[in-house]
Amino acid sequence: MIIVDSLTKKYGGFTAVAHVTFRAEPGRVTGFLGPNGAGKSTTMRILVGLTPASAGDVTLLGRRYADLPNPGREIGVLLDASAQHAGRTGREILTLAQRTMRVPRSRVDEMLELVSLTEDESGRRVKDYSLGMRQRLGIATALIGDPEVLVLDEPANGLDPAGIRWMRDLLRGFANQGGTVLLSSHLLHEIEVIADDLVVIGNGRIVAAGTKSELLEAAGTFAAAPDPAVLAAALTEAGHSAEQALGGVRTDADPAAVGRVALAAGVPLTELRPADGAGLEEMFLELTKDNAREEVAA
Amino acid sequence: MSTAAVMENPRLAESERSHTEHAPIPFRTVFGVELRKAFDTRSGFWLLAAIAAAGVIATGAVLAFASDSDLTYDNFAAAIGVPMTILLPVVAILAVTGEWSQRAGLTTFTLVPDRARVIRAKLAVTLTIGLASMALALGVGALGNVIGTGLKGVDTTWDLSFSSILYIVGADLIGMLVGFTLGILTRNSAGAIVGYFSYWFVLPTLSMVLAANQSWFEKAQPWVDFSFNQNRMYDGGFSGQDWAQFATTGTAWLLLPLAFGLWRVLRAEVK
């Protein structure tokens, strides 16, 4: 369980994070979504005490991070897979974590196996690792203390499609065992397939939060017809929003209502479904548009 | 790298997982990890290996080139001590700056959020390595002295008093503290090493030139120049006034910058 309460971080006159409030619940994967520079990494660094907050509180498992007696045993953290001494081997980096947390030495090999780093790869220096291998090593470091909470900043960066699939299954399994997962991404598709709950941040502010299904519902319905303009007109007539897109219409009406309207108007439907997938992406762009960094660069 | 297999996350045995309360990490653990970090990179390993190698080579050089009357313990210890005096502060610098220059601190300070603890462990590691290296130097020097005088058939001379040894060890430890302080202040390996060599080679030269040309500075130098006082320690025999000068300059050049650097390190963002 992570509780973030009204977190604010100012750098001189610049507010990087403003009154950020959300929760990450046990047994669920919480996706922290936002464009680059929105404040995701700053928020996560404050969570684990690397950056002091200007105002607000964070508690993890009921305590401030700094008050955890052995943080690695309770919170697994991966903020930047490249932030390692390039001259150490992967195995050495895991060994340092294992010794600091005082877990059995066998955990090092268990974790190497879990993240599919071979004996040979674990003996190489990190400067010779690909980004994907660094991410795997970072995940291994986060999991070695058998924590209850995972805090991961862009963990899928640099992973190949098979690696992304692996990571998704791993995090799902972790949450199913009762763990709390908070992971950030600027890639919508990545988060859409794994997260149960979503927190969307733009320019340092939370712009949307809720379960994935709630947020997808808000994204409405997509219906395709041979003549989308007629369908759009009929929907508008019936008092729904209607926006022509991708050879069809996107509307806030639920699929049943769209079907009734189409039937009454005599419009044949070729496709009718909740506007997920592309829907979340549109929502994300929509929600963050006003707060996107390039637009407020002044 | 095989990505096909998806494995369950192996959990620790139930006996290892007391989810109620974990024991705090003891200081000896942090110390042990920091000591390991001084050796486990190529740069750290070769630096320490170079210090040991320089000691052996210096002993060999004294054996090979010194005249019979120069085969004294003082000369052996000095030959070994000089490369060590120069290299040991670099060990101190790298122990601190790696966390920032290599960004390893992201992991270090997440696993041990109390940064002061990590810094204390690094300081303890630095001084431990320093003392161990100097013990090694004195040991190798003694061995060289015995073997050398034995080979040449001259009397073995033990002309280094215990108090001189204490002065030398003290001066070397001060040098390491200067390196440590520069590491804390700059948090950058290259910057700290350049700063250290400026302190060690450039500053004393400038100070010496100034003292030679300006008589007022010659009188003031012991009260303002810390490296001057540090160098005097190698000759030993400090008077009360010497100690006062040492303490005055040490406070200004070492303790105050160190305190300022620590104050910043404990508050700064780790990125």
Interface residues (C-beta under 8 A of the other chain):
Chain A: R45 V48 G49 L50 T51 P52 Y65 A66 L68 P69 N70 P71 G72 R73 E74 V77 L79 D80 S82 A83 Q84 H85 A86 G87 R88 E92 I93 T95 L96 A97 R99 T100 M101 R102 V103 P104 R107 E110 E113 L114 S116 L117 T118 E121 R125 G132 M133 R136 T141 L143 D146 E148 D160 A162 G163 R165 W166 D169 L170 G173 F174 Q177
Chain B: M1 S2 T3 A4 A5 V6 M7 E8 N9 P10 R11 L12 E16 R17 H19 E21 H22 A23 P24 I25 T29 V30 G32 V33 R36 K37 D40 T41 R42 S43 G44 G98 Q102 R103 A104 G105 L106 T107 F109 T110 L111 V112 P113 D114 R267 E269 V270 K271
